[in-house]
Amino acid sequence: MENNNKYALILGCSGGFGKATALELAGLGYNIFGVHLDFGSNKKNAEELLEQIKAMGVKVTFFNLNAADDKNRDSVIETIKKALIDEPGSYINVLIHSLAFGSIGPLIAPNAADQLQQKNLEMTLHVMAHSLLYWSQDLIHNKLIREGSKIITLTSAGSSRAMKNYGAVSVAKAALESYVRQLAVELAPYKITVNALSPGVTNTQAVKHIPGYESMLEASKRINPNQRNTLPEDVSKAISLFINDKSYWITGQIIAVDGGESIVNSFE
């Protein structure tokens, strides 16, 4: 493995898609900056991941904080700038946005107190959608994302489908995809690509917060042409394709990474 002084910044690096991507990119020689928010046993898992990446022979720095907080974002960016000051020409080659924290619940309930409130909707949109824009803006203005950089976020089929208790996340994912299209257009003159990958149903910690997730996993497995659920590693390998310089003409796209799950008629 050759270290080419390439850097990846992964927002949401400690589990699921973020963890798999951190390992995939480290295996390709990318140095890793990772942001996660973990406590207790989950914090220990993040520490073990950091050591695992170190053992792969690349540089790695993790930040255990809320990536959607403005002050935290400023702090991480300043730390990255200081870390790269002795490496002229180094910058963030890949930004991975994999933040999956949002409110689950009905938009309308018989008892108004049981339905999602304004604060729930605003928080979900801020974390899962707006944060992509804010990180992109600040990284660009700090010259940490430059010509040739790749910005990749993770969406879901829920962006265009209605599902019980998924309303806030569905709205956030739809907004996220709109940001992808808009950023792709505005960043094209800078030769920076922006794309979203849409994984099939995957057994991650995030999906376990959705009521009835077990039946959702089983149903998606049944209709998937490959007769299995999507794995985080399926997505991280797809990400490794889209960070290749040869992908320069693919931008502003929402790309399913689901083994064909989304093209199957589920009524058959």
C-alpha positions in Angstrom: 0.0 0.0 0.0 1.3 3.4 -1.0 0.5 6.5 1.0 0.1 9.4 -1.4 -0.6 12.0 1.2 -4.3 11.9 0.3 -6.8 12.7 3.1 -10.4 11.8 3.7 -12.7 13.5 6.2 -15.6 11.2 7.3 -18.5 12.7 9.2 -20.0 9.8 11.1 -17.0 7.5 11.0 -17.5 5.1 13.9 -20.3 2.7 12.8 -22.2 1.4 9.8 -21.3 3.0 6.5 -18.8 5.5 8.0 -16.8 2.7 9.7 -16.7 0.5 6.6 -15.7 3.5 4.5 -12.9 4.5 6.9 -11.4 1.0 6.7 -11.8 0.9 2.9 -10.2 4.3 2.3 -7.4 3.6 4.8 -6.7 0.4 2.9 -6.3 2.5 -0.2 -3.7 4.7 1.5 -5.9 7.6 2.5 -5.1 9.3 5.8 -8.3 9.6 7.8 -9.9 12.4 9.7 -13.1 11.1 11.4 -15.9 12.8 13.3 -18.2 10.7 15.5 -20.3 11.1 18.6 -20.0 8.1 20.9 -20.3 7.4 24.6 -19.7 4.3 26.8 -19.2 1.0 24.9 -19.7 2.8 21.6 -16.8 5.1 22.5 -14.7 2.0 23.1 -15.6 0.7 19.6 -14.5 4.0 18.1 -11.2 3.8 19.9 -10.7 0.3 18.6 -11.4 1.4 15.1 -8.9 4.2 15.4 -6.2 1.7 16.4 -7.2 -0.7 13.6 -6.7 2.1 11.1 -3.4 3.1 12.6 -2.2 -0.5 12.2 -2.9 -0.1 8.4 0.0 2.4 8.2 -1.9 5.7 7.6 -2.4 8.8 9.7 -5.7 8.9 11.6 -7.3 11.5 13.9 -10.8 11.1 15.4 -12.9 13.8 16.9 -15.6 12.7 19.4 -18.1 15.5 19.1 -21.3 16.6 17.5 -20.5 17.3 13.8 -23.7 19.4 13.4 -22.5 22.0 15.9 -21.1 25.2 14.4 -18.3 25.6 17.0 -17.3 22.0 16.7 -17.1 22.3 13.0 -14.8 25.4 13.3 -12.6 23.5 15.8 -12.2 20.5 13.6 -11.4 22.6 10.6 -8.8 24.6 12.5 -7.2 21.3 13.7 -7.1 19.9 10.2 -5.5 23.1 8.9 -2.8 22.9 11.6 -2.2 19.2 10.9 -1.6 19.9 7.2 0.5 23.0 7.5 3.7 21.0 7.2 2.4 19.2 4.1 2.2 21.9 1.4 -0.3 20.9 -1.3 -2.2 18.5 1.0 -6.0 18.9 1.4 -9.2 17.0 1.9 -9.4 14.8 -1.3 -12.6 13.1 -0.1 -15.5 14.4 2.1 -17.9 11.7 3.3 -21.1 12.8 4.9 -22.6 9.9 6.8 -24.6 11.5 9.6 -27.6 9.4 10.5 -29.1 11.1 13.6 -32.7 12.2 13.3 -36.1 12.0 14.9 -38.4 9.0 14.3 -42.1 9.3 14.8 -45.5 10.3 13.3 -46.0 13.8 11.8 -49.7 13.5 12.8 -50.9 11.7 15.9 -54.3 11.5 17.8 -52.6 13.2 20.7 -50.6 16.3 19.5 -48.0 15.7 22.2 -47.1 12.3 20.6 -46.3 13.7 17.1 -43.0 15.2 16.0 -42.6 18.9 17.0 -40.9 21.7 15.3 -37.6 21.1 17.2 -37.6 17.5 16.0 -38.0 18.5 12.4 -35.5 21.3 12.5 -32.9 19.1 14.3 -33.3 16.3 11.8 -33.0 18.6 8.8 -30.0 20.4 10.3 -28.0 17.2 11.1 -28.9 15.1 8.0 -29.2 17.7 5.3 -28.0 21.3 6.1 -24.8 20.0 7.7 -23.6 18.8 4.3 -23.8 22.4 3.0 -22.2 24.0 6.1 -19.2 21.6 6.1 -18.8 22.0 2.3 -18.9 25.8 2.6 -16.4 26.1 5.4 -14.0 23.5 3.9 -14.0 25.3 0.6 -13.4 28.8 2.1 -10.6 27.4 4.2 -9.0 25.9 1.0 -9.3 22.4 2.4 -11.4 21.2 -0.5 -9.9 22.0 -3.9 -10.0 21.1 -7.5 -10.4 17.3 -7.9 -12.0 16.8 -4.4 -15.0 14.5 -4.1 -18.0 15.1 -1.9 -20.1 12.0 -1.2 -23.2 11.8 1.0 -25.5 8.9 1.9 -29.2 9.1 1.3 -32.0 6.5 1.2 -35.0 5.4 -0.8 -37.0 7.1 1.9 -36.3 10.4 0.2 -39.0 9.6 -2.3 -41.2 7.2 -0.4 -43.6 7.5 2.5 -43.1 5.1 5.5 -44.7 5.1 8.9 -42.7 7.2 11.4 -40.1 8.1 8.8 -41.5 11.5 7.9 -38.8 13.8 9.4 -36.0 11.6 7.9 -37.7 11.4 4.6 -37.9 15.2 4.4 -34.3 15.5 5.4 -33.1 13.0 2.8 -35.1 14.8 0.1 -33.5 18.1 1.1 -30.1 16.4 1.2 -30.5 15.2 -2.4 -31.5 18.7 -3.5 -28.3 20.0 -1.9 -26.3 17.4 -3.9 -27.8 18.7 -7.2 -27.3 22.3 -6.3 -23.7 21.9 -5.0 -22.8 19.9 -8.0 -23.8 22.7 -10.3 -22.1 25.4 -8.2 -18.9 23.5 -7.7 -18.5 22.2 -11.2 -16.4 25.3 -12.2 -14.0 24.2 -9.4 -13.9 20.6 -10.7 -15.3 19.3 -7.5 -17.9 16.5 -7.8 -20.8 16.0 -5.5 -22.9 12.7 -5.4 -25.2 10.8 -3.2 -25.2 7.0 -2.8 -28.5 5.4 -1.8 -27.9 2.1 -0.1 -30.4 -0.7 0.1 -31.9 -1.6 3.5 -28.9 -2.3 5.7 -28.7 -3.7 9.2 -27.0 -0.8 11.0 -27.5 0.8 14.4 -29.4 3.6 12.7 -32.0 1.4 11.1 -32.7 -0.2 14.4 -34.3 3.0 15.6 -37.1 2.5 13.1 -40.1 0.7 14.6 -40.6 -2.6 12.8 -37.1 -2.6 11.3 -36.9 -6.4 11.5 -39.7 -6.9 9.1 -38.3 -4.2 6.8 -35.0 -6.1 6.7 -36.7 -9.3 5.9 -38.9 -7.8 3.2 -36.0 -6.1 1.4 -34.0 -9.4 1.6 -36.9 -11.2 0.0 -37.2 -8.9 -3.0 -33.5 -8.3 -3.5 -32.2 -10.1 -6.6 -29.2 -11.2 -4.5 -31.4 -12.6 -1.8 -29.6 -10.6 1.0 -29.5 -7.2 2.6 -27.0 -4.6 1.6 -23.9 -4.6 3.8 -21.9 -1.5 4.8 -19.0 -2.9 2.9 -21.0 -3.0 -0.3 -21.4 0.8 0.0 -17.8 1.5 1.0 -16.6 -0.4 -2.0 -18.9 1.7 -4.2 -17.5 4.8 -2.6 -14.0 3.7 -3.5 -15.1 3.7 -7.2 -16.5 7.2 -7.0 -13.4 8.8 -5.4 -11.3 7.6 -8.3 -10.2 10.5 -10.6 -11.8 8.7 -13.5 -15.2 9.5 -12.1 -14.8 13.2 -12.8 -17.7 13.4 -15.2 -20.2 11.9 -12.7 -21.7 14.6 -10.5 -25.0 15.7 -9.0 -26.3 12.1 -9.1 -28.3 9.9 -6.7 -27.0 6.4 -7.2 -28.6 3.3 -5.8 -26.1 0.9 -4.2 -28.6 -1.9 -3.4 -27.9 -5.0 -5.5 -31.0 -4.2 -7.6 -33.4 -3.9 -4.7 -34.9 -0.7 -5.9 -35.8 -1.9 -9.4 -37.8 -4.9 -8.3 -41.6 -4.9 -8.2 -42.3 -5.6 -4.6 -45.8 -6.8 -5.4 -44.7 -9.9 -7.3 
